Amino acid sequence: MSNETLQKINELTKDGRLDVPSWTPRPAATRFNDISDIEGMRTAGKLAADVLVMLEEYVVPGVTTEQLDIIAHNYIVGVQGAIPAPLNYHGFPKSCCTSVNDVICHGIPNDKALKKGDTVNIDITIIKDGYYGDTSRMFFAGPVLPHAERLAKVTQECLYLAIDMVKPGTRLGDIGAAIAAHAHKNHCSVVEEYCGHGVGTTFHGEPQVAHYGKAGTGVMLEEGMTLTIEPMINAGKKQVKHSGLDNWIAKTKDGRLSAQYEHTLLVTADGVEVLTRRPEETRFS
């Protein structure tokens, strides 16, 4: 099956990337009351989630992250009629982020093949009609060691418990404190250099959503806010080192594994809508 998949990957990537069409940004906003804006965010969120679903069959030993980037790019542009937001964003050279093993975030796709047992976070952000959908999840290239699977599970639990807290009146410090408590209870650490963020008709806006904090402090969530929560959890210590083009790539300083999950969320009148929910996440349906 892996050889057949690799042959399919080679066929899908042999002609490189499609040209990205021109597009016109909307005025930057991360809070919406108009139903047309909310529908725009719903559409963008679903498309971003669909890219992750589509990629799952291609994350196998032997594929390169460059090939995964081409497949994602061409699906976003050619099938979805959308724009890959990371491409050329502040000089970022690719259409998605692929963070392998000890890379925390902003991994730049390259020609190195994934090995059996590698873990990789793929972070997808698309723009559709000026609205942004931003999401990521962990993938495994074949069977992985139990400690890698456990780290991914704890990280996803951190995201899910945070999402369960989202509603008007919740403070971001409450969410950050809960994420950190769960990570620390499981003998993991929380990366503090990077955070979630407001997202809407802009890639990154207010509020900043730290994944640690003090309960009862921070911005209070209000209906209509759209934001990401995206905890980055390390198996070892929290310290980060940077490398690569313009120091984009963030790695764990101690070389141990890192994991991340991310969703784009809408704060509703009585809770939360997960705009980037994937079909298997029935807990949010």
N, C-alpha and C positions, 0 to 999 in steps of 0.2 A: 504493500500500500504506500509506503514512504517513497519508493522509487517512482510509482505512478504520480504521486503528488508532486515530486520534484520535477518530473517531466511537464506536468501541467503548469507549474510555476515558471519554468523556463519559457514555455510558450506564451504565458501571460506577460512576461517581462522583456521579451526579446526586442521589442520595438521602442523601449524606453517610455518616457512620460508624455502624456498628452499636454498640449498647450493649455494654460489656464486662461479663461476668458477674462476680459475686463469687467469690473463691477463697481458700483457706487455705494460707498458706506452710508449708513443712516446716522443721524445725530446720536452721540454716545449716551446710552442709558442702561441702568441695571435695575430698574424698577418700573413696573408696568401696571396700568389699570385698564387700558383699552383691550377688548377681547381680540382685536386683530393682531396686536403685538403679542399677546399670550399665545395665540395660535401660531404665530411666526416662530416663537421660541419652542413650542411643542414640535413643530415640524423639524426645526434644526436639531433638537435633542434626539428625536427618533432617528434621523439620518446618521448622526454621530454614533449612536448605539448600533445601527445596522452595519456600520463599517467594522466594528469589533466582532460582530456575529459573523460577518463574511470572512474575516481573516482567520478565524479559528482553525479551519482545515489546513491552512498553509503554514502554521507554526509547527514545524517538524525538524528533526535533526537534518542538517545539510542545507537548509534555506539560509540565505543571508538576510540581514536586516535591510539592506539596500533593496533586495527583491520584495520584501514585505512593504517597504515604502512605495515602490513603484505600483504594486498591486493596489494599495490603499489610495494612492494618488489618482490612478486611472479610474477606480470605482467612484471616487468622490466627484471627479470632473466629468467622466464619460457617462456614468450610469445615473448618478444623483443630480447632475447639473448644478453642483455646488463648488465651493472654493476650499482648498486645504489651508486653513488659517496659519499654521506655523511657517509655511514656505515664505522665506525672505522676511519674516517677522524679526525686526532688530538684527538682521543678518543671519538668522537661522537658515541653514541651507537645504533642509528637507521638508517633506510634507507631513510627517508625524514624528513623534519621539519614540525611540525603541531603547529601553533601559534594561540592560542584561546583567543579571547576577548582582554584583556590588555597585552597579550604577543606580543612583537614587532617582534621578530624573534628568530630562533633557538629553538623553542619549541620542547621538547622531547616527542614523542608519549608515552602515558601511558594508564592505565586501567580505567580512569575516562570517563564516558559516556558524550557525548554532550547533552545539553539540548536544548529544543525549544528556538530559539532566539539567540543561540550562533553564533558568527562569528569565522571563522577559516581560516587562510592563510595556504595553503599547498605549500611547496617549494620542487620542484623536480629537482634533477640533475642526469643525467644518463651519462654513458660512453659507447660509442659504437666504437669499433675498435680504441680506444685511443683518440677519440674526445668527448668533453663534451657539453651537452646541459643543460641549467640552466634556470628555469622559475618558477614563482609562480602566484597564483591568490587567491582571496577571495572566500569563500563559506559560505553559510548560512544554518544552521540547522533549517529548517522550516522558517516561517515568522519571520522577525526581526523588531526591532523598527526603525522608520524613521531616527533617527539620526545615527544609525549604517549603514543603507543603504546609507545615504548621505555621510558618511565618506569614504566608499568604492568607491562611485562614484567619489568623489573628488580625491582620490588616483589614480584611474585609469586614470582620466583626466590628472593628473600630469605626469604619464608615457607616455600617448599618445602625449601630447604636446612636451615632451622631444624627443620622437622618431621622430616626425615631423621635428625636428631641425637637426637631424643627417645627415651629409654629409661632404665630405672633406672640410676643412677650418674652420668648426665650432670649437670653443673652449669649453672645458668642463665647464669652468666658466659660459659661456652663458647658458648652459643647466641647471646647478645647480641653477643659479639665476632665471631662468624661473620657475623651479619647486617650489622653495621657494615662489616666488611671487604669484603663483596660490594657493598654500596652505594657505598662510597668508591672501590672499583676501577672502578666505572661512573660516577664523577664525580657522585654524588648524595650527599645528606646524610640523616641519621637524626634524626627528631624525638625529643627526649629528655624532653619534658614529659609524655608519655603512654606507657602500657605495656600489655602483656597482663596477665592476672590469673587467679587461681583462679576457677572458676565451677562451680556444681553445683546445690545447692538454695538458692543465693544468687547474685545478679547479679555482685557483685565481692567477692572474698575473696583470701586468701593462697594461693600466693605472688604477689608482683608480678614480672612478666616484662619486664624492660627489654630493649630492642632494640639495646643497646650494652653493653659491659662488658669485663671482663678474664677471659681464659680461666683455668680452675682455681679460680674464686671463685664465691660465691653459693650459693643453695639447691641441694641435690642432689635430683634427681627420684627418686621412689619409685613403685612399682606402686600403682595405684588413684587417683593424683592426676588431677584433671580441671582443665584450664586452657586459656586462650587464648594464642595467639601472633598478633600483629596489627601487623606493622611499618608505620609511616607514614614514607614516603620522599619527600623533596623534591627537585625538579629543581635548586633553587638552594640557599640557605643554610638552616640548621636552625632559625633563630629563628622564634618564634611571636608572633602578636598575637591579641587576643580581641575579640569584638564580639557584638552580639545580646542577646537576653533573658538576663539574669543572666550575661552573658559566656560563654554556652555555646559559641559558635561559635569554633573555633580556625582561624586562617588563617596562611599563610606571610607573614612580615613583608615579604619582598621582592616579593610578588605573583606568584611563579612557581608552577608546578603542583605538586600533591602527589598521592600515590596511597597506597592501603592495601588489603591483603588480610588476612583473618582466618579462623581455624578454631578450633573447640573440639576439644580433644584428650583422649584417655584414655591415660595411661601404663600399658602392659601389662607382663607379666612379662618379655618380651624385646624390647619396642619401643614402638610407638604405634598407636592406632586413631584415625583421623580421623572424629570423630563427625558433623561437618558436611560430609562429602565430598559433592560434586555428581556426577551421573552422568558428566560428561565427564572427571572427574579419575581416569582409569583407573590412573594410577601408584600410587594408594593402595588399589586393590581387591585 
